[in-house]
Amino acid sequence: MKDELEKSEMTFVNDIKKIIQDGRKAAYSAVSSVMIQTYWNIGKRIVEQEQNGKTRAEYGTHLIDMLAKELKLDFGDGFSARYLRQFRKFYTIFPDSEIWKSRFPNLTWTHYLMVLRVEDTTACRWYIETASKEMLSTRTLDRNISTQYFERHFANPAITDNSKKEVSAPEILKNPFMAEFLGFKTGEDFSESDLENSIISHLKDFLLEMGRGFAFVARQQHIHTDAEDYYIDPVFYNIVLKCYVLIDLKKGKIRHQDVGQMDMYVRMYDELKRTEGDNPTIGLVLCSETDEAIAKYSVLNNNDQLYAAKLMTCMPTEEQLKSEIEHQKEIYRLQHGGE
């Protein structure tokens, strides 16, 4: 009887805790929504004042500096000139408040603030839409922006925003891969086995870097043939593409043998492992250096099942990353028959 009473009381306590937690969550959500609406209204009013006043750029600068000086006296540093410019940009990107209210109800002002630092408006909108659709944390969103996820996602010339009804592999796979979370330092020597072990240890981060829809299947998956046994590492499945994705890790420059081996793995997997309802298997060679000649003259050329991507285990500078993205664009053109 006593145990039943204690159990009932604990249930009662837990119910009250849940009511409080739900109430706090609802209050936070309401405050966040009002805050975003306030900042949008400020941005709108700034734009209206600019349009009614002088059109010269220096007038806009004067207006924001003057406003910041006045607002900071009453409301603090949260209304500095830098933040006021963010409010203005927020409004110019979403001049209709119902768009962000209805399409991105799960985003906080921190999400928007991170994205608003992106200069390109198209990229800015894409980051916001992706963050909402994939329910990204602010930490993941910040990393995506820092590693130029948008530029890498659209590095392949064949991809344009909303250009296809069905998603293809190039729209999922990024190039280059940024895997600084693996823990390797510039110039540090490591083996392919070390690389594989580190990926497994940081599997959650690696899945996020690979893109949306990836699930881990196996490490060193065994494939038996009449002639020999093979071990593929690692193997993933993409629920968006509805296919298996085989990855081969190469610590050095890609070679013709690497491409040929992956081509064989893909063919074997399609025949021996692929099941009804699965799309053709995709093979991805992740290597330290990609190569123009191999992209153009190997079986990579005009092959929708084989891809090569550069794996960068250390974070480059912004300029180095921009340069590498352009380099990978050229390799993609060569792989798909471009000149």
Helices and strands as residue ranges (DSSP letters): H 2-52, H 57-75, G 77-79, H 81-93, H 97-103, H 109-115, H 121-133, H 138-146, H 149-153, H 169-172, E 177-178, G 180-182, H 192-201, H 203-210, E 214-218, E 221-224, E 229-232, E 235-238, E 243-253, H 256-272, E 282-289, H 292-297, E 306-312, H 318-335
